[in-house]
Amino acid sequence: MKEYGFIRVGAIVNKLALANPMKNAEEIVKEIKQAVKRGVSIVATPELSLTGYTCGDLFLQDQLLIDSEKALRKLLDETKELDIISILGMPIRHDNQLFNCAVVIEKGQILGVVPKTYIPNYQEFYEARWFSSSRDLKTGKMKLLDQVVPISTNLLFQDKKLKNITFGIDICEDLWTVCPPSNHHTLHGATIIFNLSSSNELIGKHEYRKGLVAMQSSKTISAYVYVSSGVMESSSDLLFGGASMIYENGSMLAENRRFEIESNIITADIDVLKLANDRIKNRSYMHMVDDIEYNIIKVDVFDTILELQRDYKEYPFVPSDQFERNRRCEEIIEIQSSALARRLIQLGNPKCVIGMSGGLDSTLAYLVIVGAFEKLKRDMKDIIGVTMPGFGTTDRTYQNAIDLVKEYGATLKEISIKDASILHMKDIGLPETDRSITYENIQARERTQILMDVANMEGGLVIGTGDLSELALGWCTYNGDHMSMYAVNTSIPKTLVRYLVSYMADITTGKKKELLNDILKTPISPELLPPDEAGNILQKTESSIGPYVLHDFFLYHFLRYGATPKKIYILAKHTFKNSFTKDEIKKWLKVFIKRFFTQQFKRNCIPDGVKVGSISLSPRGDLRMPSDANYDAWLEEIEDLDT
């Protein structure tokens, strides 16, 4: 999994024996061994985990400092055969001063020592009584347990094989300052930050602390592993809850349960390649300039993950929480309808013309038009819904289209395309029995011509209904449903369209609600081929092009994070293990790659359409891609996949 950018990290809250480093070392060794069993490559413990944070003036006792070094030696000896990097908290004497430090060890070696920079000395904190800041360092090397090691805040630890696996260290208060050291660590290449902390519990503090970790992770586009001292710290005046959490670019991956007496550990799989891809897309990320010189220490980060423990959403464009999903749907409809309203104002408030098929896409676009007209306080009669029955139109979709137009008080026009299509087939010499793509596209282009001509006649604007998934796959007829005068669904993926219509059904009543719910149950189809003998839809899009749930998953990871086909396959195989076979995933991934590359010429000339989410295919904004790009390398990687 390491080659795909995945590294499993961990945070240990050890059951503390205050001021007893040897006993703490025994407990930490036990927990490190548990971390190894769980496939962790890098693990961190709390601030001053070998002694405890609340030792007070005992930090000035030689015995405690001597015992701390003995405990470190024990840890080195007992973990030297383990494939793991450990980050420990302990007091370190150097340059005639005492520093609160993180010590990084691996295979019996001390890789580096990172001292705390910001020493809190206010309210309940008075660390400056014992500890100096990293700014007071005089030399950058020290001798510790017969090893000469670097000591500096400006240390980064980088994997020997994959340089995107680089980590740096904050210590507690460092996070709470205006400019945490991790700001600079990440600008110099760190994708993972470990924070060894000792943060007491107060009412409301935990949520604030989580917000800090989330924000630091987000603004530095990094993974942030935070681990704090547990309840066995002294409770003379303070209680420590043992909070630990792991965030990746603002999203929580793992969190422990606070106030546990016994030791506990959390783990999460970090995707460093995803973070690296986000950084190169964010052109302002590197605009903060500093002249700090970093010491890059090469390490062996072991590839320990056998199977991913993090979950990926089957519907990455759709929030899984219903409350959040409803809130998001409301906002999306507002964005779409407001954008359309703005365009209508610009053009002098023309009528809107839309082709009504009785399917999901046209239903969503129609509801967006209704929303825009409500904002502008316009008469719904100026919405012209055109139903254009053809050879594949079923009674169900036909009736739903008509009823939907009428229920919202819009103007209905019914114009059959059959006679015009037959005449055109005759003109170009296409047999009436032909069922080729030409047969289908004749109908699509005839419908678009009708809509454009009606718009000219009515002084109107043709509103496009095509969605993001169709544009990604080129699943539209060039200069047919591919074209409109303004497109409101162009950044809405197919899997999200269904939820948006469902949301509108939930907030609607009566006949409108019944109509929307029936449309939601209708199979996805362009209805360009005749129905079966029972009058049901015969031509089902997903039978030809593949499941949209897979294509939207592929699209999200391909464009959002620049993932390779091999990585997308790994993620899809993990995510859809109960839904699709490996061969099915591989088959449809090949379809996705081939169509995405070959259909760019259609996307290069799409009409204006509002961007709603993080992914858009507009050639004027988010996707500047040549129509002639060679995709052999992408397909070859899929062919080499082990299925």
C-alpha positions as CSV (number, residue, x, y, z in Angstrom):
1,M,0.0,0.0,0.0
2,K,3.0,2.3,0.5
3,E,3.4,2.7,-3.3
4,Y,-0.1,4.1,-3.5
5,G,0.8,6.7,-0.7
6,F,-0.8,5.0,2.2
7,I,0.9,5.0,5.6
8,R,-0.7,3.8,8.9
9,V,0.0,6.1,11.8
10,G,-0.9,5.7,15.4
11,A,-1.3,7.7,18.7
12,I,-0.7,6.0,22.0
13,V,-2.1,7.4,25.3
14,N,-0.1,5.4,27.8
15,K,-1.3,4.7,31.3
16,L,1.1,6.9,33.2
17,A,3.1,6.2,36.4
18,L,3.9,9.8,37.4
19,A,7.7,10.4,37.8
20,N,8.5,6.7,37.1
21,P,10.2,6.6,33.7
22,M,11.1,2.9,33.8
23,K,7.6,1.9,34.5
24,N,6.3,4.2,31.8
25,A,8.9,2.7,29.3
26,E,7.5,-0.8,30.1
27,E,4.0,0.4,29.3
28,I,5.0,2.2,26.2
29,V,6.9,-0.8,24.9
30,K,3.8,-2.9,25.4
31,E,1.7,-0.4,23.4
32,I,4.2,-0.1,20.7
33,K,4.1,-3.8,20.2
34,Q,0.3,-3.6,19.9
35,A,0.8,-0.9,17.3
36,V,3.0,-3.1,15.3
37,K,0.4,-5.9,15.4
38,R,-2.1,-3.4,14.0
39,G,0.2,-2.5,11.1
40,V,1.3,0.9,12.3
41,S,4.4,2.4,10.7
42,I,4.8,5.6,12.8
43,V,3.5,6.0,16.3
44,A,3.6,8.9,18.8
45,T,3.1,9.2,22.5
46,P,2.1,12.3,24.6
47,E,4.3,15.2,25.7
48,L,6.8,14.1,28.4
49,S,5.3,10.6,28.2
50,L,8.4,9.0,29.9
51,T,8.1,11.1,33.0
52,G,4.6,12.7,33.0
53,Y,3.9,16.4,32.3
54,T,3.0,17.4,35.9
55,C,6.3,16.5,37.7
56,G,6.8,20.1,38.6
57,D,10.1,20.8,40.4
58,L,11.0,17.2,40.1
59,F,12.2,18.1,36.6
60,L,15.1,19.8,38.4
61,Q,16.1,16.5,40.1
62,D,19.0,14.6,38.6
63,Q,17.4,11.3,39.5
64,L,14.4,11.9,37.3
65,L,16.5,13.0,34.4
66,I,18.9,10.0,34.8
67,D,16.0,7.6,35.0
68,S,14.5,9.2,31.8
69,E,17.6,8.3,29.9
70,K,17.6,4.8,31.3
71,A,14.0,4.4,30.2
72,L,14.9,5.6,26.7
73,R,17.7,3.0,26.5
74,K,15.1,0.3,27.6
75,L,12.8,1.5,24.8
76,L,15.6,1.4,22.2
77,D,16.6,-2.1,23.3
78,E,13.1,-3.6,23.4
79,T,11.9,-2.1,20.1
80,K,15.1,-2.5,17.9
81,E,13.6,-5.6,16.2
82,L,10.3,-3.9,15.5
83,D,9.4,-2.4,12.1
84,I,8.1,0.9,13.4
85,I,9.2,4.5,14.1
86,S,8.3,5.7,17.6
87,I,8.1,9.3,18.8
88,L,8.5,9.7,22.6
89,G,8.2,12.7,24.9
90,M,10.9,13.3,27.5
91,P,13.0,16.0,29.2
92,I,16.5,16.4,27.6
93,R,19.5,18.2,29.1
94,H,21.6,20.1,26.5
95,D,23.6,23.4,26.3
96,N,23.3,23.9,30.1
97,Q,19.5,23.9,29.7
98,L,16.5,21.6,30.0
99,F,14.3,21.1,27.0
100,N,10.8,19.5,26.6
101,C,11.5,17.2,23.7
102,A,10.2,14.7,21.2
103,V,12.7,11.9,20.6
104,V,12.3,9.9,17.3
105,I,13.7,6.3,17.4
106,E,13.8,3.4,15.0
107,K,15.5,0.0,15.2
108,G,17.6,0.9,18.2
109,Q,18.7,4.2,16.8
110,I,17.9,7.8,17.9
111,L,17.0,9.6,14.7
112,G,16.6,13.1,16.1
113,V,15.5,15.2,19.0
114,V,12.9,18.0,18.5
115,P,12.6,20.5,21.4
116,K,9.4,22.5,22.1
117,T,9.4,26.1,20.8
118,Y,6.6,27.8,22.6
119,I,6.7,27.5,26.4
120,P,3.4,28.4,28.0
121,N,3.7,30.5,31.2
122,Y,0.2,31.8,31.8
123,Q,-2.8,30.8,33.9
124,E,-2.4,27.2,34.9
125,F,0.8,26.7,32.9
126,Y,4.3,27.7,34.2
127,E,6.7,25.6,32.1
128,A,9.2,28.4,31.8
129,R,10.1,27.6,35.4
130,W,11.9,24.4,34.1
131,F,12.2,24.4,30.3
132,S,13.9,26.5,27.7
133,S,12.6,27.2,24.3
134,S,14.1,25.7,21.1
135,R,15.1,29.3,20.3
136,D,17.6,29.1,23.1
137,L,19.6,26.2,21.5
138,K,23.2,27.0,21.0
139,T,24.3,23.8,19.1
140,G,22.4,21.6,16.7
141,K,23.9,18.3,17.8
142,M,24.1,16.4,21.1
143,K,25.3,13.1,22.5
144,L,22.5,11.0,23.9
145,L,23.1,7.5,25.1
146,D,26.4,7.3,23.3
147,Q,24.8,8.4,20.0
148,V,25.5,11.7,18.4
149,V,22.1,13.0,17.2
150,P,20.7,16.2,15.7
151,I,18.6,18.4,18.0
152,S,16.5,21.1,16.4
153,T,13.0,22.2,15.7
154,N,13.9,22.2,12.0
155,L,14.1,18.5,11.6
156,L,12.1,16.6,9.0
157,F,12.0,12.8,8.7
158,Q,11.7,11.6,5.2
159,D,11.2,8.1,3.8
160,K,14.2,6.8,1.8
161,K,12.0,5.6,-1.1
162,L,8.9,7.9,-1.2
163,K,9.8,11.5,-0.4
164,N,6.1,12.4,0.0
165,I,6.2,10.4,3.2
166,T,7.8,13.1,5.4
167,F,6.9,14.0,8.9
168,G,7.6,16.9,11.3
169,I,6.8,17.5,15.0
170,D,4.9,20.1,17.0
171,I,4.8,20.0,20.8
172,C,1.5,21.0,22.5
173,E,1.6,24.9,22.8
174,D,3.2,25.0,19.4
175,L,-0.2,24.4,17.9
176,W,-2.0,27.1,19.8
177,T,0.2,29.9,18.6
178,V,-0.3,32.3,15.7
179,C,2.4,30.7,13.6
180,P,3.0,27.0,14.6
181,P,6.3,25.4,13.6
182,S,4.3,23.0,11.5
183,N,3.5,25.9,9.1
184,H,7.1,25.8,8.1
185,H,7.5,22.1,8.4
186,T,4.8,21.6,5.8
187,L,6.1,24.3,3.4
188,H,9.4,22.4,3.4
189,G,7.7,19.1,2.5
190,A,6.2,17.5,5.6
191,T,2.9,15.8,4.8
192,I,2.3,14.4,8.3
193,I,2.7,16.3,11.6
194,F,2.8,14.7,15.0
195,N,1.8,16.8,18.0
196,L,2.9,15.5,21.4
197,S,0.7,17.3,23.8
198,S,-0.4,17.6,27.4
199,S,-3.7,19.4,27.3
200,N,-6.0,19.6,30.4
201,E,-9.7,19.4,30.2
202,L,-12.1,22.4,30.7
203,I,-15.7,22.9,29.7
204,G,-15.8,23.5,26.0
205,K,-12.0,23.1,25.4
206,H,-12.2,19.8,23.6
207,E,-14.3,21.1,20.8
208,Y,-12.0,24.1,20.5
209,R,-9.0,21.8,20.4
210,K,-10.5,19.7,17.7
211,G,-11.2,22.8,15.7
212,L,-7.5,23.9,16.0
213,V,-6.3,20.5,14.9
214,A,-8.8,20.4,12.0
215,M,-7.9,23.9,10.9
216,Q,-4.1,23.3,11.1
217,S,-4.5,20.1,9.1
218,S,-6.6,21.9,6.5
219,K,-4.6,25.1,6.0
220,T,-1.3,23.1,5.8
221,I,-2.9,20.4,3.6
222,S,-1.4,17.8,5.9
223,A,-2.3,14.9,8.2
224,Y,-2.2,16.0,11.8
225,V,-1.7,13.3,14.5
226,Y,-2.5,14.8,18.0
227,V,-1.9,12.8,21.2
228,S,-2.3,14.2,24.8
229,S,-1.6,13.0,28.3
230,G,-4.1,10.8,30.1
231,V,-6.0,10.9,33.4
232,M,-3.1,9.4,35.4
233,E,-1.3,12.8,35.3
234,S,-1.5,14.6,38.6
235,S,-5.0,15.9,39.4
236,S,-3.9,18.4,42.1
237,D,-5.5,21.3,40.1
238,L,-6.0,19.9,36.6
239,L,-7.4,16.9,34.9
240,F,-6.0,15.6,31.7
241,G,-8.4,13.6,29.4
242,G,-6.0,11.8,27.1
243,A,-7.5,13.3,23.9
244,S,-6.0,11.9,20.7
245,M,-7.2,12.4,17.2
246,I,-6.0,12.1,13.6
247,Y,-7.1,14.5,10.8
248,E,-6.3,14.6,7.1
249,N,-6.7,17.9,5.4
250,G,-9.4,19.0,7.8
251,S,-11.3,15.7,7.9
252,M,-11.2,13.5,11.0
253,L,-10.0,9.9,10.4
254,A,-9.9,8.7,14.0
255,E,-10.6,9.9,17.5
256,N,-10.3,8.1,20.9
257,R,-12.6,8.1,23.9
258,R,-11.3,10.5,26.5
259,F,-11.0,9.8,30.3
260,E,-9.8,6.3,30.0
261,I,-7.6,4.9,32.8
262,E,-5.9,2.2,30.8
263,S,-3.6,2.8,27.8
264,N,-5.3,3.2,24.5
265,I,-4.3,3.6,20.8
266,I,-5.9,5.0,17.7
267,T,-4.7,4.3,14.2
268,A,-5.5,5.7,10.7
269,D,-4.3,5.2,7.1
270,I,-2.9,8.5,5.7
271,D,-3.0,9.1,2.0
272,V,0.1,11.3,1.4
273,L,-0.2,11.2,-2.4
274,K,-3.6,12.7,-2.1
275,L,-2.2,15.5,0.1
276,A,0.7,16.1,-2.3
277,N,-1.7,16.3,-5.3
278,D,-3.8,18.9,-3.4
279,R,-0.7,21.0,-2.7
280,I,0.3,21.2,-6.4
281,K,-3.2,22.3,-7.3
282,N,-3.3,25.0,-4.7
283,R,-1.1,27.7,-6.4
284,S,-1.1,29.9,-3.3
285,Y,0.1,27.2,-1.0
286,M,3.8,28.0,-1.3
287,H,3.4,31.8,-1.3
288,M,4.6,32.1,2.3
289,V,8.4,32.6,2.0
290,D,10.9,31.7,4.8
291,D,14.6,31.3,4.9
292,I,14.7,28.4,7.4
293,E,17.2,25.6,6.7
294,Y,15.9,22.1,7.4
295,N,17.9,19.0,8.2
296,I,16.2,16.2,6.3
297,I,16.8,12.8,8.1
298,K,16.2,9.8,5.9
299,V,14.3,7.0,7.5
300,D,12.8,3.6,6.6
301,V,9.0,3.9,6.8
302,F,7.9,0.3,6.7
303,D,5.1,-0.9,4.3
304,T,3.0,-2.6,7.0
305,I,-0.6,-2.2,5.6
306,L,-2.1,-5.5,4.3
307,E,-5.6,-4.1,3.9
308,L,-6.8,-0.5,4.1
309,Q,-8.6,0.3,7.4
310,R,-10.0,3.6,6.2
311,D,-13.3,3.7,4.4
312,Y,-14.1,5.5,1.2
313,K,-17.6,6.7,0.3
314,E,-19.4,4.8,-2.4
315,Y,-21.0,8.2,-3.2
316,P,-18.2,10.7,-2.8
317,F,-20.3,13.5,-4.1
318,V,-23.1,12.8,-1.6
319,P,-22.9,13.5,2.2
320,S,-23.7,10.3,4.1
321,D,-25.3,12.1,7.0
322,Q,-28.9,12.9,6.2
323,F,-29.0,16.2,8.0
324,E,-25.9,17.3,6.2
325,R,-27.2,15.9,2.9
326,N,-30.4,17.9,3.2
327,R,-28.5,21.1,4.1
328,R,-26.2,20.5,1.1
329,C,-29.1,19.8,-1.3
330,E,-30.8,23.0,-0.2
331,E,-27.6,25.0,-0.9
332,I,-27.0,23.4,-4.3
333,I,-30.5,24.2,-5.5
334,E,-29.9,27.8,-4.2
335,I,-26.7,28.1,-6.2
336,Q,-28.2,26.7,-9.4
337,S,-31.4,28.8,-9.3
338,S,-29.5,32.0,-8.2
339,A,-27.0,31.5,-11.1
340,L,-29.9,31.1,-13.6
341,A,-31.7,34.1,-12.1
342,R,-28.6,36.2,-12.6
343,R,-28.3,35.1,-16.3
344,L,-32.0,35.8,-16.9
345,I,-31.6,39.3,-15.4
346,Q,-28.6,39.9,-17.7
347,L,-30.7,39.0,-20.8
348,G,-33.7,41.0,-19.9
349,N,-35.7,38.2,-18.2
350,P,-36.5,36.0,-21.3
351,K,-38.7,33.0,-21.0
352,C,-37.1,29.7,-20.3
353,V,-37.5,26.7,-22.6
354,I,-36.7,23.2,-21.4
355,G,-37.2,19.7,-22.9
356,M,-39.2,17.5,-20.5
357,S,-38.4,13.8,-20.7
358,G,-39.8,12.6,-17.4
359,G,-36.3,11.6,-16.3
360,L,-34.2,12.8,-13.4
361,D,-32.0,15.3,-15.2
362,S,-34.7,17.3,-16.9
363,T,-36.7,17.2,-13.7
364,L,-33.9,18.7,-11.7
365,A,-33.3,21.4,-14.3
366,Y,-37.0,22.2,-14.4
367,L,-37.1,22.6,-10.6
368,V,-34.1,24.9,-10.7
369,I,-35.9,27.0,-13.3
370,V,-39.0,27.1,-11.0
371,G,-36.6,28.3,-8.1
372,A,-35.2,31.0,-10.3
373,F,-38.6,32.3,-11.3
374,E,-39.7,32.3,-7.6
375,K,-36.6,34.5,-6.8
376,L,-37.5,36.8,-9.6
377,K,-41.2,36.8,-8.8
378,R,-42.1,35.9,-12.3
379,D,-45.1,34.2,-13.8
380,M,-44.5,30.4,-14.1
381,K,-46.3,30.6,-17.5
382,D,-43.1,32.0,-18.9
383,I,-41.5,28.6,-18.3
384,I,-42.2,26.5,-21.5
385,G,-41.9,22.8,-20.9
386,V,-41.7,20.9,-24.2
387,T,-42.4,17.2,-24.3
388,M,-41.2,15.6,-27.5
389,P,-42.3,12.0,-27.7
390,G,-40.2,9.8,-30.0
391,F,-39.8,6.1,-30.9
392,G,-38.7,5.1,-27.4
393,T,-40.9,7.2,-25.3
394,T,-42.9,5.2,-22.7
395,D,-46.4,6.1,-21.4
396,R,-44.9,6.5,-17.9
397,T,-42.2,9.1,-18.7
398,Y,-44.6,10.9,-21.2
399,Q,-47.3,11.3,-18.6
400,N,-44.9,12.3,-15.8
401,A,-43.4,15.0,-18.1
402,I,-46.8,16.5,-18.9
403,D,-48.0,16.3,-15.3
404,L,-44.9,17.9,-13.9
405,V,-45.2,20.9,-16.2
406,K,-48.8,21.4,-15.4
407,E,-48.5,21.0,-11.6
408,Y,-46.1,23.9,-11.3
409,G,-48.2,26.1,-13.6
410,A,-45.8,26.3,-16.5
411,T,-46.7,26.3,-20.2
412,L,-46.8,22.9,-21.9
413,K,-46.0,22.3,-25.5
414,E,-46.2,18.8,-27.0
415,I,-44.2,18.3,-30.3
416,S,-43.7,14.8,-31.6
417,I,-40.4,14.1,-33.3
418,K,-41.4,10.9,-35.1
419,D,-42.5,12.4,-38.4
420,A,-39.6,14.8,-38.7
421,S,-37.1,12.0,-37.8
422,I,-38.6,9.6,-40.3
423,L,-38.4,12.3,-43.0
424,H,-34.8,13.0,-42.1
425,M,-33.9,9.3,-42.2
426,K,-35.4,9.2,-45.7
427,D,-33.5,12.3,-46.7
428,I,-30.1,10.8,-45.7
429,G,-31.0,7.3,-46.9
430,L,-31.2,5.6,-43.5
431,P,-33.5,2.5,-43.5
432,E,-36.5,2.8,-41.1
433,T,-35.4,-0.6,-39.7
434,D,-32.0,0.8,-38.7
435,R,-31.3,0.9,-35.0
436,S,-27.7,2.3,-35.1
437,I,-26.3,5.3,-33.2
438,T,-27.4,7.4,-36.2
439,Y,-31.0,6.4,-35.5
440,E,-30.6,7.5,-31.9
441,N,-28.7,10.7,-32.6
442,I,-31.3,11.9,-35.3
443,Q,-33.8,12.0,-32.5
444,A,-31.6,13.8,-30.0
445,R,-30.7,16.5,-32.6
446,E,-34.3,16.9,-33.7
447,R,-35.3,17.6,-30.1
448,T,-32.5,20.2,-29.7
449,Q,-33.6,21.8,-33.0
450,I,-37.2,22.0,-31.8
451,L,-36.1,23.6,-28.4
452,M,-33.9,26.2,-30.2
453,D,-36.6,27.1,-32.6
454,V,-39.3,27.4,-29.9
455,A,-36.9,29.6,-27.9
456,N,-36.4,31.9,-31.0
457,M,-40.2,32.0,-31.5
458,E,-40.9,32.7,-27.8
459,G,-38.0,35.0,-27.1
460,G,-36.7,32.4,-24.7
461,L,-33.5,30.7,-23.4
462,V,-33.0,26.9,-23.8
463,I,-32.0,25.5,-20.5
464,G,-29.7,22.4,-20.7
465,T,-30.3,19.4,-18.6
466,G,-27.1,17.3,-19.1
467,D,-25.1,16.4,-15.9
468,L,-21.5,16.1,-14.9
469,S,-21.3,12.3,-15.3
470,E,-22.6,12.5,-18.8
471,L,-20.1,15.1,-19.7
472,A,-17.3,13.1,-18.2
473,L,-18.2,10.1,-20.3
474,G,-19.3,12.0,-23.4
475,W,-22.8,10.4,-23.0
476,C,-24.5,13.0,-25.1
477,T,-25.2,13.6,-28.8
478,Y,-22.8,16.2,-30.2
479,N,-24.8,19.3,-31.1
480,G,-27.9,17.5,-29.8
481,D,-28.6,17.3,-26.0
482,H,-24.9,18.4,-25.8
483,M,-26.0,21.9,-26.6
484,S,-28.2,24.6,-24.9
485,M,-28.1,28.3,-24.1
486,Y,-27.4,27.8,-20.4
487,A,-26.8,24.6,-18.5
488,V,-27.7,24.3,-14.9
489,N,-26.7,20.7,-14.2
490,T,-23.2,20.6,-15.7
491,S,-21.4,20.2,-12.3
492,I,-24.0,17.9,-10.8
493,P,-22.9,14.2,-11.0
494,K,-25.6,11.6,-11.8
495,T,-25.5,10.1,-8.3
496,L,-26.2,13.5,-6.7
497,V,-29.0,14.3,-9.2
498,R,-31.1,11.6,-7.6
499,Y,-30.6,12.9,-4.1
500,L,-31.4,16.5,-5.2
501,V,-34.7,15.4,-6.7
502,S,-35.4,13.2,-3.6
503,Y,-34.8,16.2,-1.4
504,M,-37.2,18.3,-3.4
505,A,-39.8,15.5,-3.1
506,D,-39.3,15.5,0.6
507,I,-40.1,19.2,1.0
508,T,-43.1,19.0,-1.4
509,T,-46.6,17.7,-0.9
510,G,-49.6,16.4,-2.8
511,K,-49.5,15.5,-6.5
512,K,-46.0,17.1,-6.9
513,K,-44.6,14.8,-4.3
514,E,-46.2,11.7,-6.0
515,L,-44.8,12.8,-9.4
516,L,-41.3,13.3,-8.1
517,N,-41.3,10.0,-6.3
518,D,-42.4,8.1,-9.4
519,I,-39.7,9.9,-11.5
520,L,-37.2,8.7,-8.9
521,K,-38.2,5.1,-9.5
522,T,-37.8,5.4,-13.3
523,P,-34.8,3.7,-14.9
524,I,-32.2,6.0,-16.4
525,S,-32.6,6.0,-20.2
526,P,-32.4,8.3,-23.2
527,E,-35.5,6.5,-24.6
528,L,-34.2,6.5,-28.1
529,L,-34.9,2.9,-28.8
530,P,-38.4,1.5,-28.9
531,P,-39.8,0.0,-25.6
532,D,-40.4,-3.6,-25.0
533,E,-43.7,-5.4,-25.9
534,A,-45.2,-4.4,-22.5
535,G,-44.4,-0.7,-23.1
536,N,-41.5,-0.6,-20.6
537,I,-38.2,1.1,-21.1
538,L,-35.9,-1.3,-23.0
539,Q,-32.8,0.9,-23.4
540,K,-31.2,1.3,-20.0
541,T,-28.1,3.6,-20.0
542,E,-26.2,1.7,-17.2
543,S,-26.4,-1.6,-19.1
544,S,-24.4,0.0,-22.0
545,I,-22.1,2.4,-20.3
546,G,-21.7,1.0,-16.8
547,P,-23.0,1.8,-13.3
548,Y,-22.9,5.5,-12.6
549,V,-22.0,4.8,-9.0
550,L,-18.7,3.4,-10.2
551,H,-18.1,6.1,-12.9
552,D,-18.8,8.9,-10.3
553,F,-16.3,7.2,-7.9
554,F,-13.7,6.9,-10.7
555,L,-14.3,10.6,-11.7
556,Y,-14.0,11.9,-8.2
557,H,-10.6,10.3,-7.5
558,F,-9.3,10.8,-11.0
559,L,-9.9,14.5,-11.1
560,R,-10.0,15.6,-7.4
561,Y,-6.8,13.8,-6.4
562,G,-5.1,12.9,-9.7
563,A,-5.1,9.2,-8.7
564,T,-3.6,6.7,-11.1
565,P,-5.9,4.0,-12.6
566,K,-4.1,1.4,-10.4
567,K,-4.9,3.4,-7.3
568,I,-8.5,4.0,-8.3
569,Y,-8.8,0.3,-8.9
570,I,-7.4,-0.5,-5.4
571,L,-9.8,2.1,-3.8
572,A,-12.8,0.8,-5.8
573,K,-12.0,-2.8,-5.0
574,H,-11.9,-2.0,-1.3
575,T,-15.0,0.2,-1.4
576,F,-17.3,-1.9,-3.6
577,K,-16.1,-5.4,-2.4
578,N,-19.7,-6.3,-1.6
579,S,-21.2,-4.8,-4.8
580,F,-19.0,-5.5,-7.7
581,T,-16.4,-8.1,-8.7
582,K,-12.8,-7.2,-9.5
583,D,-13.4,-8.0,-13.1
584,E,-16.4,-5.7,-13.2
585,I,-14.5,-2.8,-11.7
586,K,-11.6,-3.3,-14.1
587,K,-14.0,-3.5,-17.1
588,W,-15.9,-0.3,-16.3
589,L,-12.7,1.6,-15.3
590,K,-11.3,0.9,-18.8
591,V,-14.6,2.3,-20.2
592,F,-14.3,5.4,-18.0
593,I,-10.6,6.1,-19.0
594,K,-11.2,5.6,-22.7
595,R,-14.4,7.7,-22.9
596,F,-13.0,10.4,-20.6
597,F,-10.1,11.0,-23.0
598,T,-11.8,10.5,-26.3
599,Q,-14.8,12.7,-25.5
600,Q,-12.9,15.9,-24.5
601,F,-13.9,17.5,-27.9
602,K,-17.5,17.7,-26.7
603,R,-16.5,19.3,-23.4
604,N,-14.4,21.9,-25.1
605,C,-17.5,23.6,-26.5
606,I,-20.1,23.2,-23.8
607,P,-22.3,26.2,-23.0
608,D,-22.0,28.3,-19.8
609,G,-23.1,26.4,-16.6
610,V,-22.7,27.2,-13.0
611,K,-20.0,25.4,-10.9
612,V,-21.5,23.9,-7.8
613,G,-19.0,21.5,-6.2
614,S,-15.2,21.0,-6.2
615,I,-15.2,19.3,-9.6
616,S,-16.2,20.9,-12.9
617,L,-15.4,20.0,-16.5
618,S,-15.8,23.5,-17.9
619,P,-13.1,24.3,-20.5
620,R,-13.2,27.9,-19.3
621,G,-12.5,27.0,-15.7
622,D,-11.5,23.7,-14.2
623,L,-10.4,21.4,-17.0
624,R,-8.1,22.6,-19.7
625,M,-7.3,19.4,-21.6
626,P,-6.4,18.7,-25.2
627,S,-8.8,16.6,-27.3
628,D,-6.0,14.6,-28.7
629,A,-4.2,13.4,-25.6
630,N,-3.0,9.8,-25.8
631,Y,-4.4,7.5,-23.1
632,D,-2.4,4.3,-23.8
633,A,-0.4,4.6,-20.6
634,W,-3.6,4.8,-18.5
635,L,-5.2,1.8,-20.2
636,E,-1.9,-0.2,-20.0
637,E,-1.8,0.2,-16.3
638,I,-5.3,-1.2,-16.0
639,E,-4.4,-4.1,-18.2
640,D,-1.6,-4.9,-15.8
641,L,-3.9,-5.0,-12.8
642,D,-4.0,-8.3,-10.9
643,T,-7.6,-9.3,-10.8
